[in-house]
Amino acid sequence: MRTALVLPAVLAMTAATPPGTLAPVHGAYAPHIDPANFVARIDNPLSPYRPGTRFHFTGVSGTTRQTDDEVVLDRTVRVLGVRCTVVRDTVSEHGRAIERTDDWYAQDRQGNVWYMGEGAFERKRGRMVKAADSWRSGVAGARPGIIMPAHPRPGDAYRQEYYPAGQALDEARVVRRGARLTVPYGTFTRVLVTSERSPVESQSERKYYAPGVGEIAERVVTGGHEAFALVSVRR
């Protein structure tokens, strides 16, 4: 897990379009998506999604202990003509799923990982029902955003999703590169730290990404008490 990592050439490039230009957080929002500019594999070092990989997190929401399991499925969906990798995210309490989301990601040739939509379900009265903030780019005004830039730099701000009808409007800002963080899975350096929020919510959170692994931790810093840390990765 903590062997030396060789970063892809995409991170060695010196010229890059800022993520805030591709997915701006201010003004009219209409990102240009060209299916020919996307690749089959998501191998951005800070958000790699190889089919079959399983990430297991443990944490707490309020005072309730939860687990969060992400599985990169060996199937794809096509959104705006782009073939997207499906990542199934399941949050559980007391061994029972309370939220299940299929997130759809795709990587462009420049190395940016785009968030193309999600099919979200939540448990209500004992049944899993579709969540109001489910969205799909190109449907009902929904547009994609960037979940991980190819070349994140401190100060970069970018839109992660855009679906006004469902109030899915998350934005991110790069806070720091080169942080050090210990989670149950191990100790990491060169960690990327982002601050993420939505303009329609009071809550904000910090997320931490390690090269070669992806997200290793997240915690709410305003508007609630919630925190998760990576426990294991199975490939």
Summary of the structure (lengths in Angstrom):
residues: 235
radius of gyration: 16.9
end to end distance: 10.8
largest distance: 52.5
contacts: 712
relative contact order: 0.18
helix: 6%
strand: 57%
